Amino acid sequence: MARFERFVEELLDFLLTRLDEAGFERLVAHEPERMFASHIFSDGGRCETRVVSFTGCRACSQITPGSLEVEAWPCLPVRTLALRFADDPDHAYGWRPEYAVFASGKLVRPVGDVEWPWGLSSA
C-alpha cells in the first residue's frame, strides 16, 4: 500500500534509482511527510475553519495558521534534483521546478515570473 499520492511515489521511485550518495542525502533532507494545514472558509454568511491534508516537506513546508500557502512536496529543491535527469525518458514534465505548488494547488511561481532563485528561466 502506498504511503503517499501516486505522483509522489513515482517521483521517489524515479529518484531513488538514479541519485548518487550526495543526491540521496539531499533527498533525505527533504523527505515527504503527511501534513495538515487549517484555513478559514467563508461562504454564504458562514465562516468555518477547515483542514487540508497534503504531502509536504520536512524542511520547506512551513505551515502558517490560516493559510494554504505552504509548499507541497515535491518542494523546489527536490524538483531541482529531478531536473538533473530531465533527458531521461521516464522523467515527467510535471516534476520541473516551474510546477511547484502550494497545498492549495496554486503555483508557487506563477507563470510569467522572470527569474528563478537558482538561475533558471520560467519560459
N, C-alpha and C positions, 0 to 999 in steps of 0.2 A: 504494500500500500504506500502510495506517495505521501511524503510529508508536506509538500508544497504544491502550488499550481503546476500544471504541465509545462508551461513556459519556463518556470524557474528550474524545474527538474531537468529539462532538456539542456538549458544553458550550463547547469552544474555538470551534467554528464559530459558535455562538449569540452568544457574547460579542464575537467579532471583528467581527461585522456590526452591533453595537449600541453599543459603547463609544465615548466621546469620547476625546480625546487623554490627558486625566488618567487616565481609567479604563484605557486601554490601557497606560499606564506602570505602573499598579498591577498589572495582569495580568502584564506582563513581569517584574516583581519577584518574582512567584510562579509562574514558568514551570514546567510539569511536566517531570519527568525520571525515567527508569527508575532504580530504586534496588534495593538488596539489603539485607535485614536477616537476621541469623542469630539463632537461638534454640535453646535446649536442649529436646529432645523426649525424654521418658521414658515408656516403656510396657512392661509385662510384664518388668520387671527390666532392660531395656535403656536406655541413655542415649546419645543422639547429638546432634550439632549439625546443624540443618537450616537451609537458606537459603530465604527467601521473596523473590520478585521482585515489585515493585509500582511503581506510578506515584506519585511523591512530589513535594514542592515544594522547590525550592532553598532557600527562606527558612524554611519551617516544619517540614520533616521532619527532625528531629534524631534520628539513629539512635543508640540506646544498645545496646551489645553485649549479646546475650542476651534482648532484649525485642522484642516485636512491637507495643508501644505507641508507635508512631511514626505521626504523622498522614499519611494518604494524600491524594493530590490528587483532587478539589479541596479545598484547605485552607479553613479558616474565612474568611480574607479574600477568597478567590475566590468562595466561596458568598455572601458578603455583597455582592460586586459584582453577582452574578447576581440577587440579591434585588430590586435596583432595577427589574428587568424582570419581576417576578412576575405582572403583569397581561397580559403578552404571551402570546398563545395558544400559542406554541412553547416557553414556559418549562416545564421539567419539575419536578414537585413534589420529586423526589429531589435537586434541586440546592439545596434550602433548607438553612440553617445547621444545623438540628437533625439532619440526616442525615450530618454529617461523621463519617468513620470512621478507625480506625487501620488499619495494614497487615494486622492480624489479622481485620479486618471488624467488630470491636466498635465500637459508637458512642462517639465522643469525649465527648459529653454524654449520658449515659443519660436516657431518658425519665423525667420526674419532677423533674429539676433545675429549680429555680425560676427562676433568673435567668441570662441570658447576659451576658458581659462588655460587649457593646455595647448593652445595654438591651432586647433582645427577650425575649419570654416563650417558654418551651418548650411552652406549651399551645396 
